[in-house]
Amino acid sequence: MSTYPRFWAAIGNVLRLSAFVGFIVGLILAYAAIQDYQSGATGQLFVGRAIGAAVFLILSVLLWLTKAVLVSGRPFIVRWLVGAYMLFWVISTLGIGAIVIAIAYALTGDDVDWKSDQHTRNAPRVYMPKPPANWSASGRVGPSGASVYTDASRSESLGVFDSYVPVQIVDRRSGFAYVIAASGARGWIDQRTLMEPT
């Protein structure tokens, strides 16, 4: 299970910023090594620049790809290694690194790309038959979403409709509405969770 996905996504963004800088440094070193080679200077300076360019470019690619591993938490050892590195970085920069991490955290939003998918794996699934040919939206699920039931007495839960999903209202009974989404998911939801055009 992925824990603190936003925090790890923020750390991943800091590493991606480092990867971008490292990529630029690697390109500069590679350009300098090419100039050395073309001028015939193939001594220690050329070898050092060539190795430095290769190291910076490889590390930049690895740092860029680390974000997905941090968010997923698999393998977990990566989080430990990156966490130890970030702690050392914060201490060695006398806290300036913590400010950079805080800014990255503030700028990292709740994005579906890095959110933990644990809640979707454990959630009950809504039966998804094909919608009728004459389906048309007559309302939307409200901002809080809606629990879906097999009948108006809420005897069995089918799952949840996400916020603002367009639905067709087919029937109403006892404060509940039978709705069909464009995906074909259907069931009874609390009528108070509906947003209908006025």
PASELUM-540501 format. One record per residue: x, y, z of N, C-alpha, C in turn; residue number from 1; residue in three letters. Coordinates in nm, 3 decimals, padded with zeros to 5 digits, m for minus. Last residue first. Layout:
BEGIN
     n.xx     n.yy     n.zz    ca.xx    ca.yy    ca.zz     c.xx     c.yy     c.zz   nr  rest
        X        Y        Z        X        Y        Z        X        Y        Z  NUM   ALA
...
***
This chain:
BEGIN
     n.xx     n.yy     n.zz    ca.xx    ca.yy    ca.zz     c.xx     c.yy     c.zz   nr  rest
  m03.193   02.359  m01.345  m03.316   02.425  m01.303  m03.387   02.488  m01.420  198   THR
  m03.043   02.035  m01.350  m03.059   02.169  m01.408  m03.192   02.229  m01.366  197   PRO
  m02.940   01.882  m01.043  m03.024   01.881  m01.161  m03.035   02.023  m01.216  196   GLU
  m02.742   01.676  m00.865  m02.746   01.815  m00.912  m02.826   01.812  m01.042  195   MET
  m02.792   01.454  m00.590  m02.807   01.487  m00.732  m02.800   01.637  m00.754  194   LEU
  m02.803   01.383  m00.330  m02.669   01.390  m00.389  m02.673   01.428  m00.537  193   THR
  m03.066   01.356  m00.264  m02.999   01.479  m00.221  m02.859   01.494  m00.280  192   ARG
  m03.136   01.101  m00.340  m03.174   01.210  m00.428  m03.105   01.341  m00.392  191   GLN
  m02.911   00.839  m00.323  m02.983   00.938  m00.245  m03.010   01.060  m00.334  190   ASP
  m02.956   00.597  m00.586  m02.873   00.687  m00.506  m02.962   00.784  m00.430  189   ILE
  m02.965   00.283  m00.739  m03.038   00.383  m00.662  m02.941   00.465  m00.579  188   TRP
  m02.812   00.227  m01.065  m02.855   00.190  m00.931  m02.927   00.305  m00.865  187   GLY
  m02.549   00.160  m01.304  m02.684   00.202  m01.266  m02.715   00.159  m01.125  186   ARG
  m02.323   00.207  m01.570  m02.343   00.180  m01.428  m02.477   00.236  m01.386  185   ALA
  m02.291   00.301  m01.823  m02.380   00.188  m01.806  m02.401   00.151  m01.661  184   GLY
  m02.156   00.530  m01.865  m02.077   00.407  m01.871  m02.165   00.283  m01.862  183   SER
  m02.343   00.722  m01.812  m02.310   00.698  m01.952  m02.231   00.569  m01.969  182   ALA
  m02.559   00.592  m01.549  m02.447   00.673  m01.598  m02.420   00.638  m01.743  181   ALA
  m02.880   00.611  m01.430  m02.792   00.535  m01.519  m02.684   00.631  m01.567  180   ILE
  m03.072   00.590  m01.123  m02.998   00.663  m01.226  m02.911   00.567  m01.307  179   VAL
  m03.336   00.637  m00.916  m03.270   00.533  m00.995  m03.204   00.602  m01.113  178   TYR
  m03.327   00.807  m00.609  m03.346   00.816  m00.754  m03.270   00.702  m00.820  177   ALA
  m03.504   00.850  m00.299  m03.396   00.794  m00.379  m03.430   00.806  m00.527  176   PHE
  m03.725   00.925  m00.159  m03.605   01.006  m00.143  m03.484   00.954  m00.218  175   GLY
  m03.910   00.726  m00.251  m03.872   00.737  m00.110  m03.742   00.815  m00.089  174   SER
  m03.811   00.734  m00.583  m03.891   00.663  m00.484  m03.831   00.684  m00.346  173   ARG
  m03.794   00.775  m00.936  m03.774   00.832  m00.803  m03.866   00.759  m00.706  172   ARG
  m03.612   00.693  m01.238  m03.723   00.675  m01.146  m03.689   00.741  m01.013  171   ASP
  m03.407   00.792  m01.403  m03.511   00.708  m01.461  m03.634   00.699  m01.372  170   VAL
  m03.177   01.025  m01.495  m03.268   00.990  m01.385  m03.387   00.917  m01.447  169   ILE
  m02.857   00.976  m01.604  m02.995   00.988  m01.650  m03.084   00.940  m01.536  168   GLN
  m02.562   01.164  m01.518  m02.652   01.050  m01.504  m02.786   01.082  m01.567  167   VAL
  m02.217   01.252  m01.502  m02.349   01.274  m01.563  m02.434   01.147  m01.554  166   PRO
  m02.043   01.298  m01.203  m02.069   01.203  m01.311  m02.207   01.234  m01.369  165   VAL
  m01.964   01.455  m00.984  m01.997   01.521  m01.111  m02.015   01.425  m01.229  164   TYR
  m01.776   01.209  m00.810  m01.834   01.343  m00.816  m01.855   01.386  m00.961  163   SER
  m01.856   00.860  m00.872  m01.765   00.971  m00.847  m01.839   01.104  m00.859  162   ASP
  m02.061   00.628  m00.710  m02.045   00.714  m00.827  m01.951   00.827  m00.788  161   PHE
  m01.982   00.315  m00.567  m01.989   00.460  m00.552  m01.979   00.525  m00.689  160   VAL
  m02.156   00.010  m00.490  m02.032   00.085  m00.508  m02.058   00.234  m00.491  159   GLY
  m02.376  m00.130  m00.416  m02.309  m00.170  m00.540  m02.176  m00.100  m00.560  158   LEU
  m02.517  m00.253  m00.118  m02.438  m00.150  m00.184  m02.370  m00.207  m00.307  157   SER
  m02.846  m00.342  m00.039  m02.714  m00.388  m00.080  m02.641  m00.278  m00.157  156   GLU
  m03.063  m00.197   00.061  m03.035  m00.330   00.116  m02.896  m00.380   00.079  155   SER
  m03.187   00.054   00.029  m03.044   00.045   00.058  m03.006  m00.092   00.114  154   ARG
  m03.435   00.082  m00.072  m03.427   00.056   00.072  m03.282   00.036   00.118  153   SER
  m03.422   00.103  m00.343  m03.442   00.227  m00.267  m03.437   00.205  m00.117  152   ALA
  m03.152  m00.121  m00.445  m03.292  m00.076  m00.439  m03.302   00.046  m00.348  151   ASP
  m02.878  m00.137  m00.467  m02.958  m00.219  m00.558  m03.104  m00.178  m00.557  150   THR
  m02.699   00.181  m00.462  m02.763   00.066  m00.400  m02.847  m00.010  m00.502  149   TYR
  m02.415   00.385  m00.436  m02.512   00.324  m00.526  m02.565   00.196  m00.461  148   VAL
  m02.327   00.700  m00.301  m02.329   00.554  m00.286  m02.441   00.499  m00.372  147   SER
  m02.174   00.971  m00.466  m02.296   00.907  m00.420  m02.278   00.757  m00.410  146   ALA
  m02.000   01.293  m00.437  m02.019   01.157  m00.489  m02.146   01.098  m00.435  145   GLY
  m01.989   01.552  m00.357  m01.946   01.453  m00.259  m01.955   01.310  m00.312  144   SER
  m02.092   01.707  m00.567  m01.948   01.710  m00.541  m01.900   01.605  m00.442  143   PRO
  m02.351   01.498  m00.727  m02.297   01.616  m00.660  m02.149   01.603  m00.626  142   GLY
  m02.411   01.377  m01.052  m02.386   01.345  m00.912  m02.318   01.467  m00.851  141   VAL
  m02.647   01.545  m01.266  m02.510   01.505  m01.231  m02.506   01.465  m01.085  140   ARG
  m02.901   01.497  m01.522  m02.847   01.550  m01.398  m02.704   01.504  m01.378  139   GLY
  m02.966   01.378  m01.750  m03.067   01.469  m01.697  m03.024   01.526  m01.562  138   SER
  m02.817   01.259  m02.045  m02.797   01.307  m01.908  m02.909   01.401  m01.868  137   ALA
  m02.958   00.984  m02.214  m02.920   01.126  m02.217  m02.914   01.175  m02.072  136   SER
  m02.996   00.690  m02.408  m02.947   00.753  m02.285  m02.917   00.900  m02.308  135   TRP
  m03.103   00.516  m02.598  m03.162   00.650  m02.587  m03.117   00.722  m02.460  134   ASN
  m02.973   00.274  m02.565  m02.944   00.353  m02.685  m02.996   00.496  m02.673  133   ALA
  m02.855   00.223  m02.228  m02.956   00.212  m02.335  m02.923   00.307  m02.450  132   PRO
  m02.516   00.113  m02.163  m02.629   00.204  m02.142  m02.731   00.186  m02.255  131   PRO
  m02.415  m00.217  m02.069  m02.417  m00.110  m02.169  m02.535  m00.018  m02.143  130   LYS
  m02.320  m00.268  m01.719  m02.381  m00.307  m01.847  m02.380  m00.190  m01.944  129   PRO
  m02.138  m00.291  m01.472  m02.124  m00.199  m01.584  m02.188  m00.254  m01.714  128   MET
  m02.171  m00.271  m01.123  m02.199  m00.350  m01.243  m02.207  m00.257  m01.363  127   TYR
  m01.906  m00.138  m00.938  m02.041  m00.117  m00.987  m02.058  m00.199  m01.114  126   VAL
  m01.712  m00.294  m00.683  m01.729  m00.254  m00.823  m01.877  m00.238  m00.857  125   ARG
  m01.590  m00.170  m00.374  m01.678  m00.260  m00.449  m01.701  m00.205  m00.589  124   PRO
  m01.240  m00.099  m00.331  m01.378  m00.053  m00.342  m01.464  m00.155  m00.416  123   ALA
  m00.978  m00.181  m00.345  m01.060  m00.235  m00.237  m01.207  m00.196  m00.248  122   ASN
  m00.872  m00.044  m00.561  m00.862  m00.190  m00.561  m00.955  m00.251  m00.458  121   ARG
  m00.912   00.220  m00.491  m00.989   00.166  m00.603  m00.982   00.015  m00.609  120   THR
  m00.737   00.254  m00.279  m00.880   00.271  m00.255  m00.962   00.215  m00.369  119   HIS
  m00.486   00.215  m00.401  m00.534   00.118  m00.303  m00.684   00.130  m00.284  118   GLN
  m00.354   00.381  m00.564  m00.469   00.314  m00.622  m00.527   00.212  m00.526  117   ASP
  m00.244   00.701  m00.469  m00.246   00.558  m00.441  m00.370   00.496  m00.501  116   SER
  m00.166   00.937  m00.725  m00.243   00.894  m00.610  m00.233   00.744  m00.591  115   LYS
  m00.038   01.017  m00.954   00.046   00.967  m00.846  m00.032   00.924  m00.724  114   TRP
  m00.242   01.077  m01.141  m00.124   01.003  m01.186  m00.043   00.946  m01.071  113   ASP
  m00.428   01.239  m01.016  m00.461   01.097  m01.031  m00.337   01.016  m01.068  112   VAL
  m00.299   01.473  m00.779  m00.316   01.429  m00.916  m00.342   01.280  m00.922  111   ASP
  m00.305   01.712  m00.586  m00.361   01.578  m00.574  m00.396   01.528  m00.713  110   ASP
   00.009   01.890  m00.660  m00.133   01.876  m00.635  m00.175   01.732  m00.618  109   GLY
   00.282   02.053  m00.553   00.241   01.921  m00.599   00.096   01.902  m00.561  108   THR
   00.347   02.288  m00.432   00.316   02.293  m00.575   00.272   02.159  m00.632  107   LEU
   00.406   02.208  m00.174   00.296   02.302  m00.195   00.252   02.306  m00.341  106   ALA
   00.630   02.048  m00.224   00.509   01.988  m00.169   00.387   02.077  m00.194  105   TYR
   00.813   02.240  m00.311   00.772   02.134  m00.404   00.644   02.067  m00.356  104   ALA
   00.835   02.384  m00.072   00.781   02.451  m00.192   00.733   02.346  m00.291  103   ILE
   00.951   02.184   00.088   00.821   02.241   00.125   00.756   02.312   00.006  102   ALA
   01.194   02.143  m00.045   01.098   02.033  m00.037   00.959   02.086  m00.003  101   ILE
   01.310   02.395   00.000   01.286   02.350  m00.138   01.182   02.238  m00.139  100   VAL
   01.330   02.385   00.277   01.247   02.489   00.215   01.212   02.449   00.072   99   ILE
   01.510   02.179   00.306   01.374   02.161   00.360   01.279   02.264   00.300   98   ALA
   01.740   02.293   00.198   01.676   02.181   00.128   01.535   02.157   00.176   97   GLY
   01.807   02.468   00.397   01.757   02.525   00.271   01.687   02.415   00.190   96   ILE
   01.923   02.345   00.617   01.778   02.364   00.614   01.723   02.421   00.487   95   GLY
   02.196   02.324   00.555   02.152   02.401   00.672   02.003   02.437   00.664   94   LEU
   02.270   02.145   00.369   02.237   02.278   00.319   02.183   02.368   00.429   93   THR
   02.303   01.913   00.517   02.422   01.974   00.457   02.395   02.113   00.401   92   SER
   02.038   01.853   00.587   02.135   01.888   00.691   02.254   01.961   00.631   91   ILE
   01.928   01.798   00.334   01.870   01.904   00.418   01.970   01.949   00.523   90   VAL
   02.093   01.582   00.256   02.091   01.705   00.177   02.037   01.822   00.259   89   TRP
   02.030   01.389   00.447   02.167   01.438   00.439   02.172   01.571   00.363   88   PHE
   01.760   01.357   00.372   01.794   01.402   00.507   01.935   01.459   00.510   87   LEU
   01.791   01.259   00.112   01.726   01.389   00.131   01.755   01.445   00.271   86   MET
   01.917   01.012   00.167   01.986   01.112   00.085   01.926   01.251   00.108   85   TYR
   01.716   00.885   00.313   01.846   00.911   00.376   01.923   01.018   00.300   84   ALA
   01.516   00.876   00.112   01.492   00.947   00.238   01.621   00.981   00.310   83   GLY
   01.640   00.711  m00.076   01.611   00.851  m00.111   01.586   00.933   00.015   82   VAL
   01.651   00.474   00.078   01.772   00.534   00.023   01.751   00.682  m00.009   81   LEU
   01.379   00.431   00.140   01.479   00.444   00.246   01.603   00.515   00.195   80   TRP
   01.269   00.409  m00.118   01.225   00.517  m00.028   01.326   00.539   00.084   79   ARG
   01.398   00.178  m00.203   01.424   00.305  m00.273   01.383   00.422  m00.186   78   VAL
   01.290  m00.026  m00.052   01.428   00.017  m00.021   01.462   00.149  m00.089   77   ILE
   01.048  m00.095  m00.166   01.047  m00.003  m00.052   01.186   00.050  m00.019   76   PHE
   01.020  m00.095  m00.523   01.060  m00.160  m00.398   01.080  m00.056  m00.287   75   PRO
   00.731   00.067  m00.424   00.785  m00.065  m00.460   00.902  m00.048  m00.554   74   ARG
   00.598   00.304  m00.391   00.656   00.241  m00.273   00.713   00.103  m00.299   73   GLY
   00.480   00.472  m00.576   00.424   00.337  m00.560   00.477   00.268  m00.435   72   SER
   00.642   00.699  m00.542   00.498   00.708  m00.519   00.438   00.570  m00.497   71   VAL
   00.899   00.602  m00.608   00.872   00.659  m00.476   00.722   00.661  m00.445   70   LEU
   00.865   00.525  m00.874   00.900   00.423  m00.774   00.870   00.474  m00.634   69   VAL
   00.815   00.772  m00.994   00.712   00.667  m00.999   00.738   00.559  m00.895   68   ALA
   01.063   00.905  m00.943   00.937   00.954  m00.889   00.830   00.844  m00.886   67   LYS
   01.282   00.800  m01.084   01.262   00.761  m00.944   01.126   00.801  m00.889   66   THR
   01.341   00.895  m01.333   01.250   00.780  m01.325   01.216   00.740  m01.181   65   LEU
   01.523   01.098  m01.276   01.396   01.132  m01.341   01.295   01.019  m01.324   64   TRP
   01.739   00.955  m01.176   01.666   01.046  m01.087   01.529   01.081  m01.145   63   LEU
   01.816   00.818  m01.412   01.771   00.744  m01.294   01.691   00.832  m01.198   62   LEU
   01.893   01.037  m01.574   01.784   00.949  m01.617   01.728   00.871  m01.497   61   VAL
   02.103   01.136  m01.418   01.987   01.220  m01.446   01.867   01.137  m01.490   60   SER
   02.287   00.926  m01.424   02.223   00.963  m01.297   02.098   01.048  m01.318   59   LEU
   02.355   00.942  m01.699   02.293   00.821  m01.645   02.221   00.851  m01.513   58   ILE
   02.467   01.201  m01.712   02.351   01.167  m01.794   02.280   01.043  m01.741   57   LEU
   02.683   01.186  m01.529   02.575   01.283  m01.508   02.451   01.246  m01.588   56   PHE
   02.837   00.980  m01.652   02.784   00.964  m01.516   02.667   01.059  m01.492   55   VAL
   02.903   01.097  m01.900   02.827   00.972  m01.895   02.763   00.953  m01.758   54   ALA
   03.049   01.322  m01.815   02.927   01.339  m01.894   02.839   01.215  m01.886   53   ALA
   03.264   01.197  m01.683   03.173   01.285  m01.609   03.041   01.304  m01.682   52   GLY
   03.387   01.071  m01.901   03.330   00.989  m01.792   03.229   01.071  m01.711   51   ILE
   03.459   01.302  m02.046   03.374   01.199  m02.107   03.308   01.113  m02.000   50   ALA
   03.626   01.438  m01.865   03.501   01.501  m01.912   03.406   01.398  m01.971   49   ARG
   03.834   01.247  m01.835   03.755   01.292  m01.719   03.623   01.354  m01.760   48   GLY
   03.930   01.234  m02.097   03.873   01.114  m02.034   03.784   01.153  m01.915   47   VAL
   04.022   01.500  m02.129   03.920   01.445  m02.218   03.850   01.326  m02.153   46   PHE
   04.217   01.508  m01.926   04.105   01.602  m01.924   03.989   01.551  m02.010   45   LEU
   04.405   01.315  m02.005   04.325   01.294  m01.885   04.203   01.385  m01.878   44   GLN
   04.384   01.348  m02.365   04.452   01.311  m02.240   04.354   01.292  m02.126   43   GLY
   04.334   01.427  m02.625   04.269   01.306  m02.573   04.337   01.256  m02.446   42   THR
   04.312   01.671  m02.821   04.351   01.661  m02.681   04.277   01.544  m02.619   41   ALA
   04.217   01.712  m03.077   04.328   01.618  m03.060   04.375   01.605  m02.917   40   GLY
   03.993   01.854  m03.118   04.118   01.930  m03.119   04.241   01.841  m03.098   39   SER
   03.802   01.660  m03.089   03.822   01.718  m03.222   03.950   01.798  m03.231   38   GLN
   03.821   01.612  m02.813   03.851   01.505  m02.908   03.881   01.561  m03.047   37   TYR
   03.738   01.859  m02.707   03.872   01.807  m02.678   03.913   01.702  m02.782   36   ASP
   03.473   01.861  m02.805   03.568   01.964  m02.850   03.712   01.920  m02.825   35   GLN
   03.374   01.644  m02.658   03.376   01.637  m02.806   03.474   01.741  m02.862   34   ILE
   03.395   01.747  m02.401   03.473   01.628  m02.437   03.483   01.614  m02.589   33   ALA
   03.211   01.958  m02.415   03.353   01.988  m02.391   03.441   01.870  m02.430   32   ALA
   02.978   01.808  m02.452   03.020   01.903  m02.556   03.168   01.937  m02.542   31   TYR
   02.974   01.672  m02.208   02.984   01.595  m02.332   03.031   01.686  m02.446   30   ALA
   02.940   01.887  m02.031   03.062   01.806  m02.024   03.082   01.725  m02.152   29   LEU
   02.685   01.970  m02.116   02.798   02.063  m02.123   02.930   01.986  m02.120   28   ILE
   02.535   01.741  m02.058   02.547   01.786  m02.197   02.665   01.882  m02.214   27   LEU
   02.561   01.736  m01.777   02.611   01.625  m01.859   02.629   01.664  m02.004   26   GLY
   02.428   01.971  m01.711   02.571   01.959  m01.680   02.633   01.847  m01.764   25   VAL
   02.169   01.896  m01.795   02.235   02.012  m01.857   02.386   02.003  m01.835   24   ILE
   02.126   01.682  m01.621   02.123   01.658  m01.765   02.194   01.772  m01.839   23   PHE
   02.127   01.809  m01.374   02.231   01.711  m01.407   02.239   01.682  m01.556   22   GLY
   01.890   01.958  m01.398   02.019   02.027  m01.384   02.133   01.933  m01.422   21   VAL
   01.711   01.742  m01.413   01.718   01.840  m01.522   01.851   01.915  m01.519   20   PHE
   01.753   01.618  m01.169   01.782   01.544  m01.292   01.796   01.640  m01.410   19   ALA
   01.656   01.812  m00.994   01.798   01.777  m00.990   01.840   01.705  m01.118   18   SER
   01.389   01.790  m01.070   01.458   01.917  m01.089   01.608   01.895  m01.088   17   LEU
   01.347   01.530  m00.985   01.337   01.560  m01.129   01.402   01.695  m01.161   16   ARG
   01.369   01.561  m00.711   01.469   01.479  m00.781   01.465   01.505  m00.932   15   LEU
   01.142   01.714  m00.670   01.272   01.771  m00.636   01.382   01.694  m00.710   14   VAL
   00.952   01.523  m00.745   00.964   01.647  m00.824   01.097   01.716  m00.796   13   ASN
   00.986   01.333  m00.543   01.015   01.297  m00.682   01.031   01.419  m00.770   12   GLY
   00.890   01.482  m00.331   01.032   01.443  m00.332   01.073   01.405  m00.473   11   ILE
   00.623   01.491  m00.420   00.699   01.615  m00.405   00.848   01.587  m00.404   10   ALA
   00.558   01.221  m00.405   00.555   01.287  m00.536   00.632   01.418  m00.533    9   ALA
   00.575   01.186  m00.133   00.675   01.119  m00.217   00.675   01.175  m00.358    8   TRP
   00.355   01.345  m00.056   00.489   01.376  m00.006   00.594   01.314  m00.097    7   PHE
   00.146   01.211  m00.185   00.177   01.349  m00.222   00.316   01.388  m00.177    6   ARG
   00.140   00.955  m00.064   00.179   00.967  m00.205   00.214   01.111  m00.245    5   PRO
   00.145   00.824   00.202   00.190   00.962   00.178   00.228   00.983   00.031    4   TYR
   00.183   00.487   00.097   00.150   00.583   00.200   00.213   00.718   00.166    3   THR
   00.054   00.219  m00.085   00.132   00.341  m00.093   00.088   00.438   00.015    2   SER
   00.084  m00.119   00.000   00.000   00.000   00.000   00.088   00.124   00.000    1   MET
***
